[in-house]
Amino acid sequence: MPNITATELFGNWVDLGKDEGMEKGHNSSVEFMISKALERLSGKFTCIDLGCGNGWTVRKIAKLSNCSESSGVDGSNRMISKAKQLDPDGEYYHAKLPNWTPPNPVNLIHSMEFIYYLEDPINFLKDLHNNWLTKGGCLILGLDHYIENESSLSWPESLGLKLATFSSEVWKDGLRDAGFSDVASYQVGETENWAGTLVLIGTKT
């Protein structure tokens, strides 16, 4: 398969309806991620979903009683267009990351299956810590592609994409080096041939 960009690939997935399959496939991991994030937040909070796709997680978080604002950003114009069609009153941004920051810092950054598509995701963690989050806010990431998950290691070739392929320890060290504290990791949904979604969380103190 010829190399294409992730935004081109996922834009094509909108036309094929695969974005809805992503929602079904990732829902249990995202439910776990939200529960872990809420353990670290008190009172009302604002959230942005990084690589929001068609906005399904944005809408899920917006329904929480203590969420005052839920927004999303994605590099695929077709994904953002679909998100706005499904949620006309929602706040969705079409932007090419990492060269963008939200209008205001948020209390929670959520991201499922996005960050390893960036050329230098480890360095981007510093930007998230310094410029995206409020003090006391947290970042939670979900990744299915990482070294310990051997079933995912063929993805760069099969998808025709360049992916950052790191171990769970490299990711945790990246969060710590970026300034996050109380860094923790979990593997969610493990099976015999699947190491599960790697969930990473850290707090800005």
BASE-661943 format. One record per residue: x negated, y negated, z negated of N, C-alpha, C in turn; residue in three letters. Coordinates in Angstrom, 1 decimal. Each point is the difference from the previous one (the first is absolute). Layout:
# residues N
    neast   nnorth      nup   caeast   canorth     caup    ceast   cnorth      cup   residu
        X        Y        Z        X         Y        Z        X        Y        Z      ALA
...
This chain:
# residues 205
    neast   nnorth      nup   caeast   canorth     caup    ceast   cnorth      cup   residu
     -0.9      1.2      0.0      0.9      -1.2      0.0     -0.9     -1.2      0.0      MET
      0.3     -1.0      0.8     -0.8      -1.2      0.1      0.2     -0.8     -1.3      PRO
     -1.1     -0.8     -0.4      0.1      -0.8     -1.2      1.0     -1.1      0.2      ASN
      0.9     -0.2     -1.0      0.9      -1.1      0.0     -0.1     -0.6     -1.4      ILE
      0.7     -1.2     -0.2      0.0      -0.6     -1.3      1.1      0.6     -0.8      THR
     -0.1     -0.1     -1.3      1.1       0.6     -0.9      1.3     -0.8      0.3      ALA
     -0.1     -1.3      0.2      1.2      -0.7      0.2      0.7      0.4      1.3      THR
     -0.8      0.3      1.0      0.6       0.5      1.3      0.7      1.4     -0.3      GLU
     -0.7      0.8     -0.7      0.5       1.4     -0.3      1.4     -0.1     -0.7      LEU
      0.0     -0.8     -1.1      1.2      -0.1     -0.8      1.1     -0.8      0.7      PHE
     -0.4     -0.9      0.9      1.0      -0.6      0.8      0.7      1.0      0.9      GLY
     -0.7      0.9      0.5      0.6       1.0      0.9      0.8      1.0     -0.9      ASN
     -0.3      0.2     -1.2      0.8       0.8     -0.9      1.4     -0.5     -0.3      TRP
      0.1     -1.4      0.1      1.3      -0.6     -0.2      0.9      0.5      1.1      VAL
     -0.5      0.0      1.3      0.8       0.4      1.1      0.4      1.4      0.0      ASP
     -0.9      0.8     -0.7      0.3       1.5     -0.1      0.8      0.3     -1.3      LEU
      0.3     -1.0     -0.8      0.7       0.3     -1.2     -0.9      0.7     -1.1      GLY
     -1.3      0.0      0.2     -0.8       0.7     -1.0     -0.2     -0.8     -1.3      LYS
      0.3     -1.3      0.1     -0.1      -0.8     -1.3      1.0      0.5     -1.0      ASP
      1.2      0.5      0.4      1.0       0.5     -0.9     -0.6      1.3     -0.6      GLU
     -0.7      0.8      0.8     -0.6       1.2     -0.6     -1.1     -0.3     -1.0      GLY
     -0.7     -1.1      0.2     -1.0      -0.4     -1.0      0.7     -0.3     -1.4      MET
      1.2     -0.6      0.1      0.7      -0.3     -1.2      0.3      1.3     -0.8      GLU
      0.5      1.0      0.8      0.4       1.2     -0.7     -1.2      0.8     -0.5      LYS
     -1.1      0.0      0.8     -1.2       0.7     -0.4     -0.7     -0.6     -1.2      GLY
      0.1     -1.3     -0.1     -0.8      -0.7     -1.1      0.8     -0.4     -1.2      HIS
      1.3      0.3      0.0      0.9      -0.6     -1.0     -0.4      0.5     -1.4      ASN
     -0.3      1.3     -0.2     -0.3       0.5     -1.3     -1.3     -0.6     -0.5      SER
     -1.0     -0.2      0.8     -1.3      -0.6     -0.4      0.3     -1.5     -0.4      SER
      0.8     -0.7      0.8      0.3      -1.4     -0.3      0.8     -0.1     -1.3      VAL
      0.9      0.9     -0.3      0.7       0.0     -1.2     -0.9      0.1     -1.2      GLU
     -1.0      0.9      0.1     -1.0       0.2     -1.0     -0.8     -1.3     -0.2      PHE
     -0.4     -0.6      1.1     -0.8      -1.2      0.0      0.7     -1.2     -0.7      MET
      1.3     -0.1      0.3      0.7      -1.1     -0.6      0.1      0.2     -1.5      ILE
      0.3      1.3     -0.4      0.1       0.3     -1.4     -1.3     -0.4     -0.8      SER
     -1.1      0.4      0.6     -1.3      -0.3     -0.6     -0.3     -1.5     -0.1      LYS
      0.4     -0.7      1.1     -0.2      -1.5      0.0      0.9     -0.7     -1.1      ALA
      1.2      0.5     -0.1      0.9      -0.6     -1.0     -0.5      0.2     -1.4      LEU
     -0.8      1.0     -0.3     -0.5       0.3     -1.3     -1.0     -1.2     -0.4      GLU
     -0.5     -0.7      1.0     -1.0      -1.0     -0.2      0.5     -1.4      0.1      ARG
      1.3     -0.2      0.3      0.6      -1.3      0.2      1.0     -0.2     -1.1      LEU
      0.1     -1.2     -0.4      1.0      -0.4     -1.0      0.8     -1.2      0.5      SER
      1.3      0.0     -0.2      0.9      -1.0      0.4      0.2      0.0      1.5      GLY
      0.4     -1.2      0.5      0.3      -0.1      1.4     -1.3      0.0      0.8      LYS
      0.0      0.6      1.2     -1.2       0.0      0.8      0.3     -0.2      1.5      PHE
     -1.0     -0.5      0.7      0.0      -0.1      1.4     -0.9      1.0      0.7      THR
      0.3      0.4      1.2     -0.7       1.1      0.6     -0.1     -0.2      1.5      CYS
     -1.1      0.5      0.6     -0.2       0.0      1.4     -0.5      1.4      0.4      ILE
      0.6      0.5      1.1     -0.3       1.3      0.5     -1.0     -0.2      1.1      ASP
     -1.2      0.6     -0.1     -1.0      -0.2      1.0      0.0      1.1      1.0      LEU
      0.3     -0.4      1.3      0.2       1.0      1.0      1.4      0.6     -0.2      GLY
      1.0     -0.9      0.0      1.4       0.3     -0.4      0.8      0.8      1.0      CYS
     -0.5      0.1      1.3      0.8       0.7      1.0      1.3     -0.6      0.2      GLY
      1.1      0.8      0.0      1.3      -0.5      0.2      0.7     -0.6     -1.3      ASN
     -0.8     -0.1     -1.0      0.4      -0.7     -1.2      0.8      0.9     -1.0      GLY
     -0.1      1.3      0.1      0.9       0.8     -0.9     -0.5     -0.1     -1.4      TRP
     -1.3     -0.1     -0.3     -0.4      -0.1     -1.4      0.3     -1.4     -0.5      THR
     -0.1     -1.0      0.8      0.4      -1.4     -0.4      1.4      0.0     -0.5      VAL
      0.9      0.7      0.7      1.4       0.0     -0.3      0.2      0.9     -1.3      ARG
     -0.7      1.0     -0.1      0.1       0.9     -1.2     -0.4     -0.8     -1.3      LYS
     -1.2     -0.7      0.1     -0.4      -0.8     -1.2      0.9     -1.1     -0.3      ILE
      0.5     -0.7      1.1      0.9      -1.1     -0.2      1.3      0.3     -0.9      ALA
      0.3      1.3      0.0      1.2       0.4     -0.7     -0.2      0.2     -1.5      LYS
     -1.3      0.0     -0.4     -0.3       0.1     -1.4      0.4     -1.2     -0.8      LEU
      0.6      0.1     -1.1      0.6      -1.1     -0.8     -1.0     -1.0     -0.4      SER
     -1.3      0.4     -0.2     -1.0      -0.9     -0.5     -0.8     -0.6      1.2      ASN
      0.3      0.3      1.2     -0.7      -0.6      1.2      0.7     -1.3      0.4      CYS
     -0.8     -1.1     -0.1      0.6      -1.3      0.4     -0.3     -0.3      1.5      SER
     -1.0      0.7      0.6     -0.3      -0.2      1.4     -0.8      1.1      0.6      GLU
      0.5      0.6      1.1     -0.7       1.1      0.7     -0.2     -0.4      1.4      SER
     -1.2      0.1      0.5     -0.3      -0.4      1.4     -0.9      1.0      0.6      SER
     -0.3     -0.1      1.3     -0.8       1.0      0.7     -0.8     -0.7      1.1      GLY
     -1.1      0.6      0.3     -0.9      -0.5      1.1     -0.5      1.2      0.8      VAL
      0.0     -0.2      1.3     -0.4       1.1      0.9     -0.6     -0.6      1.3      ASP
     -1.0      0.7      0.6     -0.6      -0.5      1.2      0.8      0.4      1.3      GLY
      1.0      0.8     -0.1      0.8       0.4      1.1      1.2     -0.9      0.2      SER
      0.1     -0.7      1.0      1.1      -0.9      0.3      1.3      0.8      0.1      ASN
     -0.1      1.2      0.6      1.2       0.8      0.1      0.5      0.5     -1.3      ARG
     -0.9      0.4     -0.9      0.4       0.4     -1.3      0.7     -1.2     -0.8      MET
     -0.6     -1.1      0.1      0.6      -1.2     -0.7      1.3     -0.4      0.6      ILE
      0.1      0.1      1.3      1.3      -0.3      0.7      1.1      1.0     -0.5      SER
     -0.4      1.2     -0.2      1.0       1.0     -0.5      0.4     -0.3     -1.5      LYS
     -1.1     -0.3     -0.7      0.3      -0.3     -1.4      1.0     -1.2     -0.2      ALA
     -0.2     -1.0      0.9      0.9      -1.2     -0.1      1.4      0.4      0.5      LYS
      0.1      0.9      1.0      1.3       0.4      0.4      0.7      0.8     -1.1      GLN
     -0.7      0.8     -0.7      0.6       0.8     -1.1      0.3     -0.9     -1.3      LEU
     -0.8     -1.0     -0.1      0.1      -0.8     -1.2     -0.2     -1.5      0.3      ASP
      1.1     -0.6      0.6     -0.1      -1.4      0.5     -0.4     -1.0     -1.0      PRO
      0.3      0.2     -1.3     -0.2      -0.9     -1.0     -1.4      0.2     -0.7      ASP
     -0.7      1.1      0.4     -1.3       0.3     -0.6     -1.1     -0.9      0.5      GLY
     -1.1      0.1     -0.7     -1.2      -0.8      0.3     -1.1      0.9      0.6      GLU
     -0.2     -0.1      1.3     -0.9       0.9      0.7     -1.0     -0.9      0.8      TYR
     -1.2      0.4      0.0     -1.1      -0.8      0.7     -0.7      0.9      1.0      TYR
     -0.1     -0.5      1.2     -0.8       0.7      1.0     -1.4     -0.7      0.0      HIS
     -1.0      0.8     -0.4     -1.3      -0.6     -0.1     -1.0      1.1      0.2      ALA
     -1.2     -0.4      0.6     -1.1       1.0      0.2     -0.9     -0.1     -1.3      LYS
      0.0      1.1     -0.7     -0.9       0.1     -1.2     -1.4      0.5      0.4      LEU
     -1.0     -0.5     -0.7      0.1      -0.7     -1.3      0.0     -1.5      0.0      PRO
      0.2     -0.6      1.2     -0.2      -1.4      0.1      1.3     -0.8     -0.3      ASN
      0.6      0.3     -1.2      1.3      -0.6     -0.4      0.1      0.1     -1.5      TRP
      0.6     -0.9     -0.6      0.4       0.1     -1.4      1.4     -0.5     -0.2      THR
      0.7      0.5     -1.0      1.4      -0.4     -0.2      0.1     -1.4     -0.5      PRO
      1.2     -0.6      0.2      0.1      -1.4     -0.3     -0.2     -0.3     -1.5      PRO
      0.3      1.0     -0.9     -0.2      -0.1     -1.4     -0.5      1.3     -0.5      ASN
     -0.9      0.0     -1.0     -0.4       1.3     -0.6      1.2      0.7     -0.6      PRO
     -0.1      1.3     -0.1      1.1       0.8     -0.5     -0.5      0.8     -1.2      VAL
      1.0      0.6     -0.7     -0.3       0.9     -1.1     -0.4      1.4      0.3      ASN
      0.5      0.4      1.2     -0.2       1.4      0.4     -0.3      0.1      1.5      LEU
     -1.0      0.6      0.4     -0.3       0.4      1.3      0.2      1.5      0.2      ILE
      0.9      0.4      0.9      0.2       1.4      0.2     -0.4      0.3      1.5      HIS
     -0.7      1.1      0.2     -0.4       0.4      1.3      0.0      1.5      0.2      SER
      0.8      0.5      0.9      0.0       1.5      0.3     -0.5      0.2      1.4      MET
     -1.1      0.8      0.1     -0.5       0.4      1.3     -0.3     -1.2      0.9      GLU
     -0.8     -0.9     -0.5     -0.4      -1.1      0.9     -1.5     -0.3     -0.1      PHE
     -0.6     -0.1     -1.2     -1.2      -0.8     -0.1     -1.2      0.7      0.7      ILE
      0.0      1.3      0.2     -1.1       0.6      0.7      0.0     -0.2      1.5      TYR
      1.0     -0.7      0.5      0.0      -0.4      1.4     -0.9     -1.2      0.2      TYR
     -0.3     -0.7     -1.0     -0.9      -1.2      0.1     -1.4      0.4      0.2      LEU
     -0.8     -0.9      0.7     -1.4       0.2      0.3     -0.8      0.1     -1.3      GLU
      0.3     -0.9     -1.0     -0.8      -0.1     -1.2      1.0      0.0     -1.2      ASP
      0.7      1.1     -0.3      1.0      -0.1     -1.1     -0.6     -0.3     -1.4      PRO
     -1.2      0.5     -0.2     -0.5      -0.2     -1.4     -0.2     -1.4     -0.2      ILE
     -0.5     -0.8      0.9     -0.2      -1.4     -0.2      1.3     -0.7     -0.1      ASN
      1.0      0.5      0.7      1.3      -0.7     -0.1      0.6      0.1     -1.4      PHE
     -0.4      1.0     -0.7      0.5       0.2     -1.4     -0.3     -1.3     -0.8      LEU
     -1.2     -0.6      0.2     -0.4      -1.2     -0.7      0.9     -1.1      0.4      LYS
      0.4     -0.1      1.2      0.9      -1.1      0.4      1.4      0.2     -0.6      ASP
      0.4      1.2     -0.1      1.3       0.3     -0.7     -0.1     -0.4     -1.4      LEU
     -1.0      0.3     -0.7     -0.2      -0.3     -1.4     -0.1     -1.5     -0.2      HIS
     -0.8     -0.7      0.8     -0.3      -1.4     -0.3      1.1     -0.9      0.5      ASN
      0.7      0.3      1.2      0.9      -0.9      0.6      1.4      0.4      0.2      ASN
      0.3      1.2     -0.3      1.4       0.5      0.2      0.8      0.2     -1.3      TRP
     -0.8      0.3     -1.1      0.7       0.3     -1.3     -0.1     -1.1     -1.0      LEU
      1.1      0.0     -0.8     -0.1      -0.8     -1.2     -0.7      0.7     -1.1      THR
     -0.5     -0.7     -1.0     -0.6       0.6     -1.2      1.0      0.9     -0.7      LYS
     -0.4      1.2     -0.3      0.8       1.0     -0.5      0.8      0.8      1.0      GLY
     -0.1     -0.3      1.2      0.6       0.7      1.1     -0.7      1.3      0.4      GLY
      0.6      0.9      0.7     -0.7       1.2      0.4      0.2      0.3      1.4      CYS
     -1.0      0.8      0.5      0.0       0.6      1.4      0.2      1.5     -0.1      LEU
      0.9      0.5      0.8      0.1       1.4      0.1      0.0      0.5      1.4      ILE
     -0.9      1.0      0.3     -0.2       0.5      1.4      0.4      1.4      0.0      LEU
      0.5      0.4      1.2      0.3       1.4      0.3     -0.7      0.4      1.3      GLY
     -0.9      1.0     -0.1     -0.7       0.5      1.2      0.1      1.5      0.2      LEU
      0.3      0.4      1.2      0.0       1.4      0.3     -1.3      0.4      0.7      ASP
     -0.7     -0.9      0.5     -1.3       0.3      0.7     -1.2     -0.4     -0.9      HIS
     -0.6      1.1     -0.5     -1.2      -0.2     -0.9     -0.7      1.4      0.0      TYR
     -1.3     -0.1     -0.4     -0.9       1.2      0.3      0.6      1.3     -0.7      ILE
      0.5     -0.2     -1.2      0.4       1.3     -0.7      1.3      0.6      0.7      GLU
      0.7     -0.8      0.8      1.2       0.6      0.7     -0.5      0.4      1.4      ASN
     -0.5      1.3      0.0     -0.6       0.5      1.2      1.0      0.0      1.2      GLU
      1.2      0.2     -0.2      1.0       0.0      1.0      0.1     -1.3      0.8      SER
     -0.5     -1.1     -0.6      0.1      -1.3      0.6     -1.2     -0.4      0.8      SER
     -1.1      0.8     -0.1     -1.2      -0.4      0.6     -0.1      0.0      1.5      LEU
      1.0      0.6      0.6      0.0       0.1      1.5      0.8     -1.2      0.5      SER
      0.6     -0.8     -0.8      0.9      -1.1      0.4     -0.7     -1.0      0.9      TRP
     -1.2     -0.5     -0.3     -0.6      -1.0      0.9      0.0      0.5      1.5      PRO
     -0.4      1.3      0.2     -0.1       0.5      1.3      1.4      0.2      0.6      GLU
      0.9      0.6     -0.8      1.4       0.3      0.6      0.8     -1.2      0.2      SER
     -0.2     -1.1     -0.8      0.7      -1.2      0.2     -0.7     -1.0      1.0      LEU
     -1.2      0.3      0.2     -0.8      -0.9      0.9     -0.3     -1.4     -0.7      GLY
     -0.2      0.1     -1.3     -0.2      -1.2     -0.8     -1.3      0.1     -0.8      LEU
     -0.5     -1.1     -0.4     -1.1      -0.1     -0.9      0.6     -0.1     -1.4      LYS
     -0.3      0.9     -0.9      0.5       0.0     -1.3     -1.2     -0.1     -1.0      LEU
      0.1     -0.7     -1.1     -1.0       0.0     -1.0      0.2      1.3     -0.9      ALA
     -1.0      0.9      0.0      0.2       1.3     -0.6     -0.9      0.0     -1.3      THR
      0.6     -0.2     -1.2     -0.8       0.0     -1.2      0.6      1.0     -1.0      PHE
     -0.8      0.3     -1.0      0.4       0.9     -1.1      0.8     -0.8     -1.0      SER
      0.7      0.7     -0.9      0.8      -0.7     -1.0     -0.9     -0.8     -0.9      SER
     -1.2      0.4     -0.3     -1.0      -0.7     -0.8     -0.5     -1.3      0.6      GLU
     -0.2      0.1      1.3     -0.4      -1.3      0.7      1.1     -1.0     -0.1      VAL
      1.3      0.4      0.2      1.1      -0.9     -0.1      0.1     -0.6     -1.4      TRP
     -0.1      0.9     -1.0      0.0      -0.6     -1.4     -1.1     -0.9     -0.3      LYS
     -1.2      0.3      0.5     -1.1      -0.9     -0.2      0.2     -1.3      0.7      ASP
      0.6      0.1      1.2      0.4      -1.2      0.7      0.9     -1.0     -0.7      GLY
      1.0      0.6     -0.7      0.9      -0.8     -0.8     -0.7     -0.6     -1.2      LEU
     -0.9      0.8     -0.6     -0.7      -0.6     -1.2     -1.0     -1.1      0.5      ARG
     -0.7      0.2      1.1     -0.9      -1.0      0.5      0.7     -1.3      0.4      ASP
      1.3      0.2      0.4      0.8      -1.2      0.4      0.4     -0.8     -1.2      ALA
     -0.1      0.6     -1.2      0.4      -0.8     -1.2      1.2      0.6     -0.7      GLY
      0.6      1.1      0.5      1.1       0.6     -0.6     -0.4      0.7     -1.3      PHE
      0.9      0.0     -1.0     -0.2       0.7     -1.2      1.0      1.1     -0.2      SER
     -0.2      0.9     -0.9      0.9       1.1     -0.3      0.3      0.8      1.3      ASP
     -1.0      0.2      0.8      0.2       0.7      1.3      0.3      1.5     -0.3      VAL
      1.0      0.5      0.6      0.4       1.4     -0.1      0.4      0.6      1.3      ALA
     -0.1      1.3      0.1      0.4       0.7      1.3      0.8      1.2     -0.4      SER
      0.9      0.4      1.0      0.8       1.2     -0.1      0.1      0.6      1.4      TYR
      0.3      1.3      0.0      0.3       0.7      1.2      1.4      0.5     -0.1      GLN
      0.9     -0.5      0.9      1.4       0.3     -0.1      0.5      0.9      1.2      VAL
      0.7      1.0     -0.3      0.6       0.9      1.0     -1.0      1.0      0.5      GLY
     -0.9      0.5     -0.8     -0.9       1.0      0.4      0.7      1.3      0.4      GLU
     -0.5      0.7      1.0      0.4       1.3      0.4     -1.2      0.8      0.3      THR
      0.2      1.3      0.4     -1.2       0.8      0.3     -0.9     -0.5      1.0      GLU
      0.6     -0.7      1.1     -0.9      -0.5      1.1      0.0     -1.5      0.1      ASN
      0.4     -0.7     -1.1      0.2      -1.4      0.0     -0.4     -0.5     -1.3      TRP
     -1.0     -0.9     -0.1     -0.6      -0.5     -1.3      0.9     -1.1     -0.6      ALA
      1.1     -0.4      0.8      0.9      -1.0     -0.6     -0.4     -1.4      0.4      GLY
      0.9     -0.9     -0.3     -0.2      -1.4      0.2     -0.9     -0.5     -1.2      THR
     -1.1     -0.6      0.4     -0.9      -0.6     -0.9      0.5     -1.4     -0.4      LEU
      0.4     -0.1     -1.3      0.6      -1.3     -0.5     -1.1     -0.6     -0.9      VAL
     -0.3     -1.3      0.3     -1.0      -0.8     -0.8      0.7     -1.2     -0.5      LEU
     -0.3     -0.4     -1.2      0.6      -1.1     -0.6     -1.1     -0.8     -0.9      ILE
      0.1     -1.3      0.1     -0.9      -0.8     -0.8      0.7     -1.3     -0.4      GLY
     -0.4     -0.7     -1.1      0.6      -1.2     -0.5     -1.0     -1.1      0.1      THR
      0.5     -1.2      0.3     -0.8      -1.2     -0.1      0.1     -0.7     -1.3      LYS
     -1.1      0.0     -0.8      0.0      -0.5     -1.3     -0.6     -1.4     -0.1      THR
